[in-house]
Amino acid sequence: MSRVARSARVGSRQRPEAVASSKTITAAESGEIYIVSGSSAVTLTLPSPQEGSYYKFIYGNGMAQIMKVAGQNGDSFVGFTKQFLGDGNVTVAASNGASNDALSLAAGASAGSYIECVSDGTVWYVDGMATGSAFTFVNS
């Protein structure tokens, strides 16, 4: 039986890319999963929002610094993140997009913490989950 209308990003193997330094991402790279590691802070700059664009950024094994995902100047980030604390509690950071165009994950996050970004063509909808450190929405 055919799988009509199956999402292209999960229709076959996902495309992971190892990243150890800052990078500006192109629209043609939509669907990529970036595994970020290294000894320096890394900023990943998204292209302008395009409908259906999707990117995932994973705090990789051995990463010890800040991982920041930033939009283009004037882009908006809308969404929320969850940080699991060692005592079983959860903290949430939220953005309504009014003045936020970037999301940072502080140094010391556990490997596997992540940020996902998807666009409707107007804004970036973001979601993240982490242990070991906190998220911060900022205006870059």
MOPE-V974895 format. One record per pair of residues at least 24 apart in sequence whose ideal C-beta (glycine too) atoms are under 8 Angstrom apart, sorted by the first residue. I is the first residue (numbers start at 0). J is the second residue. D is the distance in Angstrom with one decimal. If there is no record, write none. Layout:
# MOPE-V974895
I|J|D / I|J|D
This chain:
# MOPE-V974895
8|53|5.8 / 17|59|7.5 / 18|43|7.0 / 24|54|6.6 / 26|52|6.6 / 28|54|7.5 / 29|53|5.8 / 29|54|6.9 / 30|54|7.8 / 31|55|7.7 / 32|56|7.9 / 32|57|6.6 / 33|57|6.9 / 34|59|4.4 / 35|59|5.3 / 35|62|5.7 / 35|66|5.2 / 36|60|6.4 / 36|61|4.8 / 36|62|4.5 / 37|61|7.6 / 37|62|6.4 / 37|64|7.2 / 38|63|6.2 / 38|64|6.8 / 39|64|5.8 / 40|64|4.4 / 40|65|4.2 / 40|66|7.6 / 40|67|7.1 / 40|106|7.7 / 41|65|7.4 / 41|66|5.4 / 41|67|7.1 / 42|67|4.5 / 42|68|7.8 / 42|69|5.9 / 43|67|7.1 / 43|68|5.1 / 43|69|7.2 / 44|69|5.0 / 44|70|7.6 / 44|71|7.4 / 45|69|6.8 / 45|70|5.2 / 45|71|7.0 / 45|74|7.3 / 45|116|6.3 / 45|123|6.5 / 46|71|7.1 / 47|71|5.1 / 47|74|6.8 / 48|74|6.2 / 48|118|3.9 / 48|119|7.3 / 48|120|5.7 / 48|121|6.0 / 48|122|6.1 / 48|123|5.8 / 49|118|6.0 / 49|120|5.9 / 50|118|6.5 / 50|119|5.9 / 50|120|3.5 / 51|117|7.8 / 51|118|7.2 / 51|120|7.9 / 52|116|7.7 / 52|117|6.8 / 52|118|4.5 / 53|115|7.5 / 53|116|7.1 / 53|117|4.8 / 53|118|7.9 / 54|115|7.4 / 54|116|4.9 / 55|113|6.1 / 55|114|7.4 / 55|115|4.9 / 55|116|7.7 / 56|113|6.3 / 56|114|4.6 / 56|115|7.7 / 56|116|7.8 / 57|111|6.6 / 57|112|7.4 / 57|113|4.8 / 58|104|6.1 / 58|108|4.6 / 58|109|7.3 / 58|110|6.1 / 58|111|6.9 / 58|112|4.2 / 58|113|6.7 / 58|129|7.2 / 59|110|6.0 / 60|110|4.3 / 61|110|7.6 / 62|108|7.4 / 62|110|7.0 / 63|106|6.1 / 63|107|7.2 / 64|106|4.9 / 65|103|5.7 / 65|104|6.9 / 65|105|6.1 / 65|106|5.4 / 66|103|7.2 / 66|104|4.7 / 66|108|7.3 / 66|114|7.5 / 67|101|6.0 / 67|102|7.2 / 67|103|4.4 / 67|104|7.5 / 67|139|7.8 / 68|101|6.6 / 68|102|5.2 / 68|103|7.9 / 68|114|5.2 / 68|116|6.4 / 68|125|7.5 / 69|100|6.5 / 69|101|4.0 / 69|139|4.8 / 70|100|4.3 / 70|101|6.6 / 70|123|5.6 / 70|139|7.9 / 71|100|7.6 / 72|100|7.3 / 73|100|7.1 / 74|100|4.9 / 74|122|7.1 / 74|123|6.1 / 75|99|6.8 / 75|100|6.3 / 75|121|7.9 / 75|122|4.4 / 75|123|6.9 / 76|100|5.9 / 76|101|6.9 / 76|102|5.9 / 76|122|7.2 / 76|123|5.2 / 76|125|5.1 / 76|136|6.2 / 77|122|5.1 / 77|123|7.1 / 77|124|5.5 / 77|125|7.1 / 78|124|5.1 / 78|125|4.0 / 78|126|5.4 / 79|125|8.0 / 79|126|7.1 / 80|114|7.5 / 80|125|7.3 / 80|126|6.9 / 80|127|3.7 / 80|128|6.9 / 80|129|7.1 / 80|134|4.0 / 81|127|7.1 / 81|128|5.1 / 81|129|7.5 / 82|128|7.9 / 82|129|5.1 / 82|130|7.1 / 82|132|7.4 / 82|133|5.1 / 82|134|6.3 / 83|128|7.4 / 83|129|7.3 / 83|130|4.7 / 84|130|8.0 / 85|130|7.9 / 90|133|6.7 / 92|133|7.1 / 92|134|4.6 / 92|135|6.5 / 92|136|5.9 / 93|136|7.6 / 94|125|7.3 / 94|136|4.1 / 96|122|5.5 / 98|138|4.9 / 99|136|4.2 / 99|137|6.5 / 99|138|5.9 / 100|137|7.9 / 100|138|5.9 / 100|139|5.7 / 101|136|7.3 / 101|137|4.9 / 101|138|7.1 / 101|139|4.1 / 102|127|6.7 / 102|134|6.1 / 102|135|7.3 / 102|136|5.6 / 102|137|7.5 / 103|134|6.9 / 103|135|4.9 / 103|137|6.2 / 104|129|5.8 / 104|132|6.4 / 104|133|7.8 / 104|134|5.6 / 105|132|3.8 / 105|133|5.4 / 105|134|7.7 / 105|135|7.1 / 106|132|6.4 / 107|131|5.2 / 107|132|4.4 / 108|132|4.4
